[in-house]
Amino acid sequence: MNYIFQPCPTFGISEHPFATWQGTFNDEEIQKIVEYAQAQNAGDGRIGGDVCDPEYRRSQVSWIPFNNDTAWIFDRLAWVTRNLNGQFYRFDLYGFCEPIQFTVYDESMEGHYEWHQDSGTGHKDAPRKLSVVVQLSDPSEYEGGELELMTSKEPTQVLKQKGLAAAFPSYILHRVTPVTKGTRRTLVIWTSGPAFR
């Protein structure tokens, strides 16, 4: 799969550990996304694509492919990603080389994901460079489930807000703390490009 970007706009602002974009999707759009994703086959979240370790990662994952029904989702994520990249990172990006990950962290399994990097490639010549996480659940729907990034001595928590996208370099350590009540749903997409130099 290849979703190629137009060149990113450049606003000349220095790199940030992470950046956010409010209102990526509205409530009606989020409902459509959740319904579509829940109709796909789900499985246990894995580490590095093939290792299942429930002590390290507990979540349910399904994949949203690029097709006529989902093109609008990719288009929106591309718009947000291009703007955040142009404003805060200015990475050399090709676009999306992987489907969108729909992830569910539920209290029944104390859903969580320990500290990790989003290393890997969507294509043999295109490493992941910028990760984007979109919150699909309202903060009132769950407790715990904090997205934390290790950007200094202490972790930084990303604001909990439905529809909020958080973008950060894929090499930054991050985690999702255990969900103690309710359910946290997110979209995750990785933006690929030529190797860092």
Secondary structure in CASP SS format (residue, H / E / C, confidence):
PFRMAT SS
TARGET T0000
AUTHOR 0000-0000-0000
METHOD secondary structure of the structure
MODEL  1
M C 1.00
N C 1.00
Y E 1.00
I E 1.00
F C 1.00
Q C 1.00
P C 1.00
C C 1.00
P C 1.00
T C 1.00
F C 1.00
G C 1.00
I C 1.00
S C 1.00
E C 1.00
H C 1.00
P C 1.00
F C 1.00
A E 1.00
T E 1.00
W E 1.00
Q C 1.00
G C 1.00
T C 1.00
F C 1.00
N C 1.00
D H 1.00
E H 1.00
E H 1.00
I H 1.00
Q H 1.00
K H 1.00
I H 1.00
V H 1.00
E H 1.00
Y H 1.00
A H 1.00
Q H 1.00
A C 1.00
Q C 1.00
N C 1.00
A C 1.00
G E 1.00
D E 1.00
G C 1.00
R C 1.00
I E 1.00
G C 1.00
G C 1.00
D C 1.00
V E 1.00
C C 1.00
D C 1.00
P C 1.00
E C 1.00
Y C 1.00
R E 1.00
R E 1.00
S C 1.00
Q E 1.00
V E 1.00
S E 1.00
W E 1.00
I E 1.00
P C 1.00
F C 1.00
N C 1.00
N C 1.00
D C 1.00
T C 1.00
A H 1.00
W H 1.00
I H 1.00
F H 1.00
D H 1.00
R H 1.00
L H 1.00
A H 1.00
W H 1.00
V H 1.00
T H 1.00
R H 1.00
N H 1.00
L H 1.00
N H 1.00
G H 1.00
Q H 1.00
F H 1.00
Y H 1.00
R C 1.00
F C 1.00
D C 1.00
L C 1.00
Y C 1.00
G E 1.00
F E 1.00
C C 1.00
E C 1.00
P C 1.00
I E 1.00
Q E 1.00
F E 1.00
T E 1.00
V E 1.00
Y E 1.00
D E 1.00
E H 1.00
S H 1.00
M H 1.00
E C 1.00
G C 1.00
H E 1.00
Y E 1.00
E E 1.00
W E 1.00
H E 1.00
Q C 1.00
D C 1.00
S C 1.00
G C 1.00
T E 1.00
G E 1.00
H E 1.00
K C 1.00
D C 1.00
A E 1.00
P E 1.00
R E 1.00
K E 1.00
L E 1.00
S E 1.00
V E 1.00
V E 1.00
V E 1.00
Q E 1.00
L C 1.00
S C 1.00
D C 1.00
P H 1.00
S H 1.00
E H 1.00
Y E 1.00
E E 1.00
G E 1.00
G C 1.00
E C 1.00
L E 1.00
E E 1.00
L E 1.00
M C 1.00
T C 1.00
S C 1.00
K C 1.00
E C 1.00
P C 1.00
T E 1.00
Q E 1.00
V C 1.00
L C 1.00
K C 1.00
Q C 1.00
K C 1.00
G C 1.00
L C 1.00
A E 1.00
A E 1.00
A E 1.00
F E 1.00
P E 1.00
S C 1.00
Y C 1.00
I C 1.00
L C 1.00
H E 1.00
R E 1.00
V E 1.00
T C 1.00
P C 1.00
V E 1.00
T E 1.00
K E 1.00
G E 1.00
T E 1.00
R E 1.00
R E 1.00
T E 1.00
L E 1.00
V E 1.00
I E 1.00
W E 1.00
T E 1.00
S E 1.00
G C 1.00
P C 1.00
A C 1.00
F C 1.00
R C 1.00
END
